[in-house]
């Protein structure tokens, strides 16, 4: 269940960050509510894996996955292009998340 809550936290964070752009500086009601509720739920769900996993590992997975997903949403949804250095950098983030999960003894499988 630890990874389930971590995945849910990532999804809420990504939804909230996507709504943040649409909130237009919190001047639009519905995107602002999605943003605030999404972040609140993301942090609640994030607090659960931190009970059994090291905070640095949880945060690295959460932020790394969030960065990559937000970049992909920006590329596809908001038509924000990614150049080759950005794609290479995002690939390193993905590789880092996989390395931590597959090879680190601190993850707590």
C-alpha positions as a printed NumPy array, in Angstrom:
array([[  0.   ,   0.   ,   0.   ],
       [  2.981,   2.309,   0.475],
       [  3.621,   2.643,  -3.237],
       [ -0.107,   2.946,  -3.92 ],
       [ -0.275,   6.096,  -1.773],
       [  2.912,   7.412,  -3.345],
       [  1.453,   6.988,  -6.85 ],
       [ -1.803,   8.66 ,  -5.764],
       [  0.193,  11.537,  -4.233],
       [  2.07 ,  11.975,  -7.512],
       [ -1.168,  12.006,  -9.509],
       [ -2.798,  14.59 ,  -7.22 ],
       [  0.327,  16.763,  -7.374],
       [  0.431,  16.574, -11.17 ],
       [ -3.273,  17.447, -11.427],
       [ -2.834,  20.361,  -9.033],
       [  0.215,  21.701, -10.843],
       [ -1.577,  21.416, -14.181],
       [ -4.508,  23.363, -12.725],
       [ -2.1  ,  25.98 , -11.37 ],
       [ -1.422,  27.245, -14.87 ],
       [ -5.144,  27.433, -15.598],
       [ -5.82 ,  29.19 , -12.252],
       [ -4.162,  32.312, -13.676],
       [ -2.698,  33.532, -10.403],
       [ -5.679,  32.174,  -8.447],
       [ -8.052,  34.518, -10.275],
       [-10.186,  31.674, -11.703],
       [-12.327,  29.781,  -9.19 ],
       [-12.497,  26.183, -10.445],
       [ -8.853,  25.739, -11.439],
       [ -7.864,  27.386,  -8.146],
       [-10.025,  24.942,  -6.171],
       [ -8.615,  21.981,  -8.108],
       [ -5.14 ,  23.268,  -7.359],
       [ -5.684,  23.752,  -3.627],
       [ -7.583,  20.504,  -3.098],
       [ -5.12 ,  18.574,  -5.272],
       [ -2.113,  19.802,  -3.296],
       [ -3.848,  19.088,   0.026],
       [ -4.657,  15.521,  -1.057],
       [ -1.171,  15.08 ,  -2.52 ],
       [  0.492,  16.031,   0.758],
       [ -1.88 ,  13.841,   2.754],
       [ -1.114,  10.839,   0.533],
       [  2.594,  11.71 ,   0.631],
       [  2.544,  11.591,   4.435],
       [  1.636,   7.896,   4.405],
       [  4.727,   6.441,   2.661],
       [  6.951,   8.663,   4.792],
       [  5.853,   6.621,   7.813],
       [  7.682,   3.529,   6.511],
       [ 10.193,   4.812,   3.942],
       [ 13.022,   7.351,   4.256],
       [ 11.736,  10.862,   3.575],
       [ 14.53 ,  11.6  ,   1.086],
       [ 13.697,   8.542,  -0.999],
       [  9.952,   9.25 ,  -0.972],
       [ 10.516,  12.865,  -1.907],
       [ 12.978,  11.962,  -4.677],
       [ 10.487,   9.563,  -6.251],
       [  7.566,  11.976,  -5.794],
       [  9.35 ,  15.01 ,  -7.177],
       [ 11.141,  13.139,  -9.974],
       [  7.986,  11.49 , -11.266],
       [  6.092,  14.763, -10.897],
       [  8.709,  16.695, -12.881],
       [  8.625,  14.237, -15.757],
       [  4.821,  14.016, -15.841],
       [  4.385,  17.804, -15.688],
       [  6.923,  18.233, -18.502],
       [  4.981,  15.695, -20.582],
       [  1.671,  17.451, -19.849],
       [  3.239,  20.792, -20.731],
       [  4.469,  19.327, -23.996],
       [  1.212,  17.624, -25.005],
       [ -1.51 ,  19.71 , -23.337],
       [ -0.043,  23.219, -23.287],
       [  2.039,  22.815, -26.479],
       [  5.256,  23.805, -24.679],
       [  8.148,  22.332, -26.675],
       [ 11.001,  20.373, -25.137],
       [ 14.402,  20.573, -26.78 ],
       [ 17.005,  17.811, -26.809],
       [ 18.813,  18.949, -23.617],
       [ 15.471,  19.014, -21.76 ],
       [ 14.598,  15.525, -22.971],
       [ 18.053,  14.234, -21.985],
       [ 17.724,  15.819, -18.535],
       [ 14.266,  14.348, -18.033],
       [ 15.64 ,  10.968, -19.101],
       [ 18.278,  11.234, -16.364],
       [ 15.524,  11.944, -13.824],
       [ 13.614,   8.854, -14.966],
       [ 16.804,   6.787, -14.78 ],
       [ 17.467,   8.111, -11.273],
       [ 14.013,   7.121, -10.038],
       [ 14.471,   3.619, -11.49 ],
       [ 17.953,   3.252,  -9.975],
       [ 16.692,   4.264,  -6.535],
       [ 13.762,   1.85 ,  -6.726],
       [ 15.633,  -1.094,  -8.194],
       [ 19.001,  -0.952,  -6.467],
       [ 18.777,   1.069,  -3.253],
       [ 18.577,  -0.851,   0.004],
       [ 17.046,   2.183,   1.72 ],
       [ 13.759,   2.035,  -0.199],
       [ 12.377,  -0.629,   2.131],
       [ 10.896,  -3.204,  -0.232]])
